[in-house]
Amino acid sequence: MISLKANEVRSLEVDELTEKLSAAREELFNLRFRHATGQLENTARITAVRREVARMLTIQRQGAEETK
């Protein structure tokens, strides 16, 4: 997965954001699993994906607050 910047995430539609968030969470799960089994070489990717998930959740919540 290619990391997205905050302004790129903000430009996504709600459905696209939900889809990207789901894919990032799935990737994070797979990375954690590979790390636990000793198959992960680039452990820095876990941190990067965690930050992507957090960024998407933050922007998703900001969008929800704006619609109130």
Secondary structure, 3 states (H helix, E strand, C coil): CCCCCHHHHHCCCHHHHHHHHHHHHHHHHHHHHHHHCCCCCCCHHHHHHHHHHHHHHHHHHHHHHHCC
